[in-house]
């Protein structure tokens, strides 16, 4: 009864994936995901994605379920073999909807080696990977050129975030002096805020430290933790990535927060052309058709 969900509903993430697919009118997609205890016991994410894709006139053509890296004796060979099977199929729209950063890094390394990062391929990555791109090394980024994805939008220029970023980088440099400086992810900020909210709620309980009282005080401070379901759509290019647009379930795609707040977009029937400046794998200048079939 005292469980509190801080993150966004996974259904909204799947709607964002489907919105990207619908924007470019790909009719069939290949879904890639890492199996773990959560996903194995709750297949709802894939059902949500199937439904969301149907709303934009698309469907899942192939699945690739990869076991967690810890369960594989030779992860790179296993992933390479699975990708070769996908290469033999015609579909070239690959959606990584659930994956650890470590597995995603191997996926793109092997995809590049076997020719699945060339012209004609499409790769879409979700918040769980995009939110950690600021902490990956340059070689991993070089394998992801042309990938598009989305991450939770938050105010990186706010005073609160600047203070958190300073403390994070100072502590990181102290503990890992040999590593390059990295930027904290949204997940780190989210956990930091949650920890402080719990601490403050405990303080305000004034000795009445029961689960019920803590829960009540925590909810009274929870506005800070409620993130609007808005995502930055990004495109990996060069040594990092660039923001293309924003997306929210109510307003669809928009170029910035102002138009996001003022303009409603019917993404089911209208192509907004907001994502018209994507750098695609292999340097392709136009939207890939998503299939090797003519």
N, C-alpha and C positions, 0 to 999 in steps of 0.2 A: 504493500500500500504506500510505501514511501519512496518508490522508484521515480526518478526525475530524468526525463530525456532532454539533453541539452542540444544535441545535433538536429539537423533538419530531417524531416520525414523522407525515407528512402524513395517513396513514390514521387516526390518532387524531383529528386535526382534523375529518376528514370524518365520523367516527363521532359526534363531538359535534354537528355540524350535524344529522345524521340523528336524534340523540336529541331535539333540540329540536323537530324536525318531528314525531317520533313522540309526544312529550308532548302536543302539541295536535291530533294525529290528522288532519293535513292529508294528503290522499291524492295530491295532485299539486303539484309545485313548478316554478318557473322558475329556472334556474341562470344567473347572470351572472358572467363572469370576464374578466380582462384578459389578452390574449395577449401573451406575451413569449417570448424564446428558450427559457427553461426549460420553460414549459408547452407550447409548440409541439412540442418534441422529446420530451416525456414526458407522454402523456395519462393516466398512471396515476391522477392525482388524481380525474379524472372517473369512471374505472372504480371507484375506491374508494368514491366518493360514491354511485354507482348501486347498488353492492352494499349499502352501509350503509342506504340508503333502503329497499331491498327488505326488509331485516330488520325494519323498522318499518311495513311495509305501505304504502309510498309509492313514487312514481316521478317521474322528470323529465318534465315536460310540454313545456317550452320551453327553448331555449338562447339566450343572447345573448353572443357572443364579441366583445369590443371590442378593437381594436388599441391598442397603447401610445400614449399621448398624443403622444409625440415624432414619431410617424409621421402624425399628423393635422394638416392645415392649419387646420381650424376645428373643434377638439374639441367645443365646446359644441353646435354645430349638428348634428354627427354623432351625438352621444349623445342629443340631444333627438329626432332622427328615429327612432333605434332604440327609444327608450322609447315613442314614439307607436305603433310597431308592436306592442309588448307590451301597451299599453293596449287595443288592439283585440281582444285575446284575453281569454278568461274568467278565466284563472288570476291570482290576486293574492298568491301566496306567492313572494317574491323572495329568493333566496339569493345573496349576493355572496361567492363562495368564494375568489376570488383577485383582488386589486386593489391598486394603489398608493393611498396616501391622497389624492393629487391627483385621480386619476380618480374615487374614491369621492365626494369633495366635489362634483365636477361632476354626478355621477349624482344625488345627492340634491337638488342645486339645481334640476336640470331635472325630476326626478320631482315635486318640490313644485309647480313652475310648471304642469305639465300635469295635476295632479290625482291622482298616484299615491301621495301621502302622506296621503290622506284616509281616512275610516272605511272599513274593509273590507280595506285593504291590510296586508300583513305584510312586513317587511324584516328579514333576518338577516344580520349581518356577521361576518366571521371575525377571528381573532387579528391578522392583518396590518394591519387597519384599527383595531380596537378598542385594540390596544396603543399606538396613537399618538394617541388621542383627547385626551389631556391636553395635546397641543401644538397643537390646532386652534383657530381663532379663534371667537368667539361666533356669528358669522353662519353658520358651517358647522354648529355644533351645533344652531342653530335649525331647520335644514333636516332634521335627523335625528330629530325628536321622535317617540318611540314605537318606535324601532328597538331590536331586541334583538341580542345578540351574545355573544361569549366571548373571553376573553384568558387567557394563561398565568398561573396563580396563583403568586405568590412573596411572601415576607415583607417587606412595605413598612415594617414597624415595627422590623425588626432593626437592630442597631447598624451592621452592615456597610452596609446600604442607606442609613441616615441619613448616614453619612460620605460615601458616594458621591454622594448627592443634594446635599449641601452643596457638594462640589467641583464637581459638574456645573453647578449654578446659579451659583456664583461665576464660573466660567470662561465660561459662556454670557453672563452680564451684562456681563462685561468685553469680550467679542468683539462682542456685539450689544446695546449699551446702549439702543437705541431700541425694542427688542422687549419685550413683556410677559414676566414670569417664567413659565417652564414647568417641569413635572415631567419627569424623565427617564423614558423608557419601559423596559420589560423588555428590549427589544432592546439598548438602550444599556448596561444593567447586564450583560447576557450577554456583550457584546463586551468590556467592561471586565474582567470576570472572566477571559475567555479570554486576553486580552492579558497579564494578570498571571501566569496559569498558565504561559504559554509562556515569559515572562521568567524566572520562577522555575525552570522546568525547564531552561532554558539555563544558568542560574547553577549549578544542581546537577550539570550535565554536567561541570564542572571541566575545561574545555579539550577534552573529548571531544565536540566539537560536530558529531556526525554525525547524519543524519536518524534513524537507528535509536535512538541514545541519547536524543535529544531526545524522540522519540515515546514511549519507555519512561518517561522521567521525567515527561512530560506526563500520561500515563495514570495514573501513581501519584498525581497531584494532581486527577484528573478528578472525584472524588466531589462537589466543590463545584459543578461545572458540570452535574451530572446533575439535571435538574429532574423531579420527579414529574409524570406526565401528568394534572394536575388543572387545570381551567379555572374561572375566575369567569364566571358568566352575568350579563350586565349589561343594563340597560334605560336608553336615553337619555331623559332628562326634565329640563326646565328648562335650566339653564346647563351641566349636566354629565351624569353618569349615576350610577345606583345599582346596587349589587350585589344580585342576586336570590337566587343560590344557587351551589353548587359542582357540578361534574360531573367524574367520572373514568370511564374505560372499565370498571373493575372494580366500582365501587360505584354508578354512576349518579348521580342528583341527590340533593343533601342541602343543608340550610340552612347548615351550618357545618362546620369541620374536624373537630369532635368527632364529629358524627353521620356524617361522611364516613368516619371511621376505624372507627366501631363498628357501622354499619348497612349491610348489603348490600341493594341495591334491584334488583329484576328489572324493568328498564325495558322489556323486550320485551313484557311482558304486563300491567304495572301502571302506571297513571297516578299519579305520586307527589303531584300537586297542589302541589308545591313552588313552581312557577312560576305561582301563582294570582293574583299581585298585579301583573301586567304593565300598564304604561301603553301602550296601543296607539295607532298613528297616528290623528289626528283626535279623540283623547280617548275612543275606544270603551271601554266598560266591560266588555265580554265578549269572549271569544276570537273573532276573525274566522273565518268559515267558509272563507276562502281562495279564493273563486270568486264571479264575478258571476252564475253560474247559480243558479236557485232550486232 
